[in-house]
Amino acid sequence: MKRRDEIVVLTDAVLITCIVQRGAADAVVDAATEAGAQGATIFYARGTGVRQKHLGVLGITVNAEKEVLYIVAPGDQADHIFERVYVAAKLDTPGMGMIYMMPLEKMATYVPPEIAARFSEQSDQHG
């Protein structure tokens, strides 16, 4: 039986952060989960910057209200999820938002024992 104070630490994970216009997050989360993400954390923010002035000149209104999504993904699925999120968020359109990805040194959460065992076996085979 697993001790309650034992922590399962995952080291091959990335954090994908996507900032989108208010109201766009649900479609982005749907695309991320279809691509293999287990879920996302969404919070609200207000943005400002140089783009508002430039895009305003082009007649594009940029809403200052944003939704920020955090998606933690396994390293081997991250590029696929990143690309699907980029398309779903319409980030190829000026003023729609931005996305970036960075490695996580380590992360921990509850991991079912059968999943932890699978990761342990994989790292034993590769290490």
C-alpha positions in Angstrom: 0.0 0.0 0.0 1.3 3.5 -0.9 2.1 5.8 2.0 0.1 9.0 2.2 3.3 11.1 2.4 4.9 9.6 -0.7 5.0 12.1 -3.6 5.0 11.1 -7.3 7.0 13.7 -9.2 6.7 14.0 -12.9 9.7 15.6 -14.7 8.8 15.3 -18.4 6.1 17.9 -18.5 5.5 21.3 -20.1 3.3 24.3 -19.3 1.4 25.7 -22.2 0.0 29.2 -21.5 -2.5 30.7 -23.9 -4.0 34.2 -23.6 -7.2 34.7 -25.6 -10.0 37.1 -26.0 -12.7 36.9 -23.4 -15.2 34.1 -24.4 -12.8 32.1 -26.4 -11.4 29.8 -23.7 -14.1 27.0 -23.9 -13.4 26.3 -27.6 -9.6 26.3 -26.9 -10.0 23.9 -24.0 -12.1 21.6 -26.1 -9.4 21.5 -28.8 -6.7 20.9 -26.1 -8.6 18.0 -24.6 -9.3 16.5 -28.0 -5.5 16.7 -28.7 -4.8 14.8 -25.5 -4.6 17.3 -22.7 -6.2 16.2 -19.4 -7.7 19.6 -18.7 -6.9 23.3 -18.2 -7.0 26.0 -15.7 -8.7 29.2 -16.8 -8.6 32.6 -15.2 -9.5 36.1 -16.2 -7.0 39.0 -16.8 -6.9 42.4 -18.3 -4.3 43.2 -20.9 -2.8 46.3 -22.4 0.1 47.0 -24.7 1.5 48.5 -27.8 -0.7 46.4 -30.1 -3.9 48.2 -29.0 -2.6 51.4 -30.6 -1.4 49.8 -33.8 -4.5 47.6 -34.3 -6.7 50.5 -33.4 -5.3 52.4 -36.4 -6.3 49.4 -38.6 -9.8 49.6 -37.3 -9.5 46.4 -35.2 -10.9 46.6 -31.7 -8.9 44.7 -29.1 -10.8 43.9 -26.0 -8.7 44.4 -22.8 -10.5 41.6 -21.1 -8.6 38.3 -21.5 -8.9 34.6 -20.5 -5.6 32.9 -19.6 -5.3 29.1 -19.9 -2.7 27.0 -18.3 -2.4 23.5 -19.8 0.1 21.0 -18.3 1.0 18.4 -20.9 3.5 15.5 -21.2 6.5 16.4 -23.1 5.8 14.0 -25.9 2.3 15.4 -26.5 3.1 19.1 -26.0 3.8 20.1 -29.6 0.6 18.5 -30.9 -1.5 20.2 -28.2 0.3 23.5 -28.8 -0.5 23.4 -32.5 -4.2 22.5 -31.9 -4.6 25.3 -29.4 -3.0 27.8 -31.7 -5.5 26.9 -34.5 -8.5 26.8 -32.1 -7.7 30.2 -30.6 -7.2 31.7 -34.1 -3.9 33.1 -33.1 -3.0 33.7 -36.7 -5.4 36.6 -36.6 -4.0 40.0 -35.3 -5.2 40.9 -31.8 -6.5 37.4 -30.9 -3.9 36.6 -28.3 -0.7 34.6 -27.8 0.6 31.2 -26.8 3.9 30.1 -25.3 5.3 26.9 -23.8 8.0 26.2 -21.2 9.4 23.1 -19.6 8.4 22.3 -16.0 11.3 21.2 -13.8 9.0 19.0 -11.9 5.3 18.7 -11.0 3.3 16.7 -8.6 -0.4 15.8 -8.2 -2.3 12.6 -7.4 -1.3 10.0 -9.8 -3.2 6.6 -9.7 -0.8 3.8 -8.8 -1.3 2.0 -12.1 -0.3 5.1 -14.1 2.7 5.8 -11.8 3.9 2.2 -12.3 3.7 2.6 -16.1 5.8 5.8 -15.9 8.3 4.0 -13.6 8.6 1.1 -16.1 9.2 3.4 -19.0 11.9 5.4 -17.2 13.6 2.1 -16.2 13.6 1.0 -19.8 15.0 4.3 -21.1 17.5 4.9 -18.2 
